Amino acid sequence: LLYPQGKTDEVFTLPESVKSFGAYAFAYSKLKRVESFDNVTELAEYLFAYSNIEEFPKMENIQEIAPYAFAYCNNLKSVTIPLKVDKIGYRAFWYCKNLEEVDFGEITTIKSTAFAKCISLKKVVLPKTCTTLKQYAFSHCKKLESFDGSGLTSIGSWAFNNCKKLESFNCNDLSSIEYNAFENCVNLKK
């Protein structure tokens, strides 16, 4: 259910029998990498929250990134979302302050505050499969300069609130933009 928080190991290999986790399973751990997610089909809330994880695990059989799963993972610099994942949960990557690069796979929905306060994220390119951004999805991403969401049909309230460096935004199929979606985007030119 829970990886011992006092252990000082940096790498852990999951036993083949593990298919799911309890909440906080690796939270606050000193682990930098966890391997062998081959049999895992679902993630728990706060799975790696506040941990030292540096490498996003290869998890090819999950369909959703759980709420808070990687919140406050300050050593995480890049993420590759598995192709089967269609939703990124509430605050899944909230305040990953060193996250610079995300490959979004084939997601359809980014839920509320999923990437809020990812202050090192500069560029976002969503797949055409992604149609929905919920409220505050990328709010307070201080370095975000460009955003390509050509498949989006709806953007939630305050989705880009305080993204002050955002200069370009590309989207072709929007049918709904909720209030204050671009509040304080003072450099948005295009």
N, C-alpha and C positions, 0 to 999 in steps of 0.2 A: 503493500500500500504506500510506503513512504521510504525514500532513500534517506539514510541517516545523515542529518545535517552536520554532524560533527566530523564526518569522514573527510580526509584531506585529498583523496584520490582525484585526479583530473579527468580520467576517462572511465566510463562504465559501459559494459556490454550487457544489454538486456538478455535475459534467458529467453529461449524460443517459446516458452509457455505463456509469456506475457502478451495479452491482447488489448488490455485497457488499464487505466490507472485510477487511483483515488485522487481527489483534489489535493493540490500542493505536493504531489509525489516527489518532485525534484526542486521545489521552491527553496530558496536560500542556500542551496548546496554550492560547494566549491567546484563542482564539475565544470569542465570546459567543453566536453564532448560526450554524447551518449550514442552508442552504436546499436545496430540490429533492431530497427523498428519494423522489420519485415512483416511480422504477424500482428502488429498493432492496428486496430480498426477505428479506435476513437481516443480522443484526448480528453483530459479532465481540466476543469477550471484551475487556473493558477499553476499549471503543470511545471513550468520552469521559472515562474515569477521570482524576481529578485535574485536569481542565480548568477553564476559566473560563466554561463554557457557562451562559447565563442562561435561554435559551428551549429548552424541550423540542421537538425537531424534529417536524414533521408527517410521520409514516412510516406511510402507510396500507396498505402491502403486506407488512408483516412479521407473523410469527405468534408470535414469542417475543422477550422482552427478554433478551439474552444475559447470562451471569454477569459481574458487575463492570462492566457497560456504562456506568453512570453513578456508580460509587462515588466518594466524596469530591468530588462536584460541588457545592461549597459555595455557589455563586451561584444554583443552581437552586431556585426557590421554588414552582413549580407544574408539574404533569405531567398530561398527558392521554394515557392509554394508548389506542393505536389499537384499533378494534373487532375486527380480525382476530387480535389477540394473545390467546392463551389461557393462556400461562404467563409468569410473571415469574421470571427465573433467579436462581440463587444469588448473593447479595450485589449484586444489580443496582443498588440505590440505597443501598447501605450507607454510612452516615455522611454523608449529604447533610444537613448540620447546619442548613440554612435552608429545607429543604423543608417547606412548610406545607399544601399542598393537592394531592390526587391524585384524578383521575377515573379509575377503574379499568376503564372500558369494559365488556367482557364476558368478563373473564378467568375461568379455571376453577381455576388453581393458583398459589399464591404459594410459591416455594421457600425453602429455609433462608436465614435472615438477610437476606432481600431488602430489608427496610426497617429493619433493626436500626440503632440509633443515629441515627435521623432525629429529632433532639432538638427540632425545632420543630413536628412533626406533632401536632395537637390532636384531630382528629376523623377517623375512618375510616368510610366507608360502602361496603361491598363490594356488587357486583351479586349477584343471586340465582344467577347462573351459577357463582360462585366456591364450590367445595365443599371445597377443601383448603388448609390453612395448614401448612407444614412447620415444623420446629423453629426457634426463635429468630426467626421471621418479623418480629415487631415488638418484639423485646426492646430494652430500654434506650431506648425512646421516652419520654423524661422528661416531656414535656408532654401526652402522649396522655390525653385525658379520657373520650372515648366511642368505642365501637366497635359497628358494626352489621354483622353477618355472617350475615344471616338464612338464607342458602343453605348455610352451612358444614355439612359432615358430619364433618369431622375436623380436630382441632387438634393440632399437634405439640408435643413437649417444649419447655418454656421459651419458647413462642411470644410470651408477654407478660411475660417475666422483667424485673423492675425497672421496670415501667410504674407507678410509684408514684402518679401522678395519675389513673389509670384508675378512673372511678367507675361507669360503666355499660357493660354488655356485652349485646348482643342477639343471640340465636341460637336458631333454632327446631328445626332438624333434626339436631342433633349425635348421632352414634353413637359417637364416639371422642374422648376428651381424654387425651393422653399426660401422663406425669408432669411435675410442676412447671410446667405450662403457665401458671399465674398466680402463680408465685413472686414474693414481695415486691410484690404488687399490694395494698398496705396500705389503699388508699382504695376498693377495689371494694365497692360497696354493692348493686348490682342486676345 
